[in-house]
Amino acid sequence: MKKENKNRLIVLLAVIVFNVAAWLSRDFSDWYTDHIFPLWGKTLGRVTSLAPFSVGEWAIVAGLIWLALLLLRFIIALPAFFSGNRSRFTALLGNMPGATADLLLSIAIVMSLNCFVLYHVSPLDPEAGTRVYSQAELAALRDMIVTECNARSILVDRDADGNVIVTGDMGEKARAAVDALGQRLLPRLAGYSVRPKTFFFSDFISQQYMMGYYLPFTMEANINGRMEIMNKPFCMCHELAHTHGYLYEDEANLIGFLACLSSDDPAFVYSGYLGILSYVDNDFFDSAGEDEYWRHVEITDLVRRDARFLSDESWEAVEENALLDTEMVHQAADTFIDQNQKLNGISAGRAVYSHVVALLLSYYGGDAPYIKP
């Protein structure tokens, strides 16, 4: 075995050992997340935050181009392989296979350090999913959130077309909101946060029905620039939660909500309530049934408009520019997210996003262990 291959094997074994330790020991994962993981945000995250665009998004594009070139080179070299001229086959491939192996190994290292280990930390509220709450408590939570949304929808500034106006730098406000929540409740959130970025290919992200992504290999919080503006503050805070080590989607939803409520911007507070509205409303409808549902506080048309993922005009633009069928992209994204969650030990898969309802009931019920007395 060549020396470089031995070195690759050693590094690969170290990555495997690290991941096995994370799976087997929650204490190890907690220690790493509390003491080591924040360093990547303060170093790698600071560097990528200097760029006004998503470095990770373009890194993915570069990676796809690299794989295409590797495939092309392999196709060109195939005749030499089948003719038995192995030396020419190797020469035509050059150092691309080795460089590709090093690239994949680097990705495995970074993903393990900035992503995989975070799936095995102690949850914020380990008992949230096992506590039993009454339908009356769920109804009270739902009605409170709907009432807040209805009231706040008429307090925010709007333009001539009725769209909410968020003044100032939204990204800086999101960073300040996350820090404020850290100072008040969750210390891991306090201090430096990376700069939220907007995807260049937001139309493709829209086809996935995704509001944002955390890109671990560049420590970036990225949002969909095409979606309606009132989704953005909540989404920024949600993605920033991931960069602070809160990778469970239900916890990121809770943090996105609480961080928005920590802001002094009325539009951020409104966005926070809108961000968790559908989860609570859907759970209540499924629990209470249609007849009982309509006896409770109704969501106004203005709130429903603000809570849209995309406007009709934006969807038309997305479909007009689409290279792939939206339904196919949506299904592929759903499958990927669901399987990714399950492969990392989250048995609920994509449904974990809606588990924020249990966390909200626990929070407002005073049962959450992270609430300081």
Number of C-alpha atoms within 10 A of each C-alpha: 6 7 8 11 13 11 12 16 13 12 16 16 12 13 19 15 12 18 19 12 16 22 18 11 13 18 14 17 23 20 12 18 22 16 10 12 21 21 12 19 23 15 13 15 23 18 14 19 22 11 11 11 17 22 21 20 18 14 13 11 10 12 15 12 12 14 13 12 13 16 13 12 15 18 12 14 19 16 13 17 15 10 10 10 13 14 10 16 19 15 11 16 19 12 10 16 13 14 11 15 13 15 13 13 17 15 14 19 21 18 17 19 21 26 24 22 26 24 20 25 23 12 15 15 16 12 15 21 13 8 11 11 12 8 12 11 13 21 22 15 20 26 20 14 22 24 17 15 25 22 14 18 22 13 12 17 14 13 8 6 6 11 16 19 13 18 10 9 8 16 18 14 20 28 23 22 26 33 23 22 22 18 14 14 16 17 13 19 27 19 16 16 25 24 24 25 21 20 23 17 13 20 21 22 23 24 21 18 20 18 23 24 19 22 20 22 22 23 29 29 30 27 27 26 20 24 23 19 21 24 25 26 27 32 29 31 31 35 27 29 27 26 26 26 24 25 23 22 22 21 23 24 28 26 27 30 27 23 30 33 23 21 21 12 18 17 23 28 24 28 28 32 25 27 23 22 20 17 16 24 21 15 17 23 16 11 14 16 11 11 9 12 17 11 8 13 15 12 16 14 10 14 19 14 15 22 21 15 19 19 15 10 8 16 17 12 13 20 16 9 11 13 9 11 10 17 12 12 17 18 14 13 17 17 14 14 15 18 17 14 20 14 12 16 14 18 13 14 19 18 14 16 18 19 21 24 26 21 23 24 22 20 17 11 12 13 16 18 14 12 11 9 5
